[in-house]
């Protein structure tokens, strides 16, 4: 078990481009979460899956954001038409119970 | 909006000193978690407290959950340079949501 894996670690993109991030959770964890963290702030909740079902979405998750978890294993987070305000660390976490997350190392997105 | 206020925001101390950081809210949480985060990495779970008044110890770290489950503290005894990092508290909201609400963190620097 190598923990929660996120790819890529870093992504630089031009404004207006689409980007997709991948998260591979710990295999026996049925819960998967996406958070976003900007400089000087704590992580902010984006969305949550239990198995393949997306059960909760934050109002932060605009129409440009979409997340999937096909077959209840890995998850992808796509941002369409990126804006400079999307620059942040995108964190994925998984858990077996409702508390006690294991976070990945994150994907650092820079929109130029 | 449920907010977690952490204090102090920054703390710089010498090796061997003791310190306490605080996490306060006007809201009641089902559980509260403490994480430590290093630059460029995801948060790492230190402890979860669930019961009001609960005290948990992890080597030189002592965590306490307030009786009313609205606040928590983290006390470090004889701090070491390896304790340097961003300490985040996160509360699990009541009412069935599984999202965590994070504070902004306390950035601790322990100087040798």
Interface residues (C-beta under 8 A of the other chain):
Chain A: X4 X31 X33 X35 X40 X41 X42 X43 X44 X45 X48 X55 X56 X58 X91 X93 X98 X99 X100 X101 X102 X103 X104 X105 X106 X108
Chain B: X4 X31 X33 X35 X40 X41 X42 X43 X44 X45 X48 X50 X88 X90 X92 X97 X98 X99 X100 X101 X102 X103 X104 X105
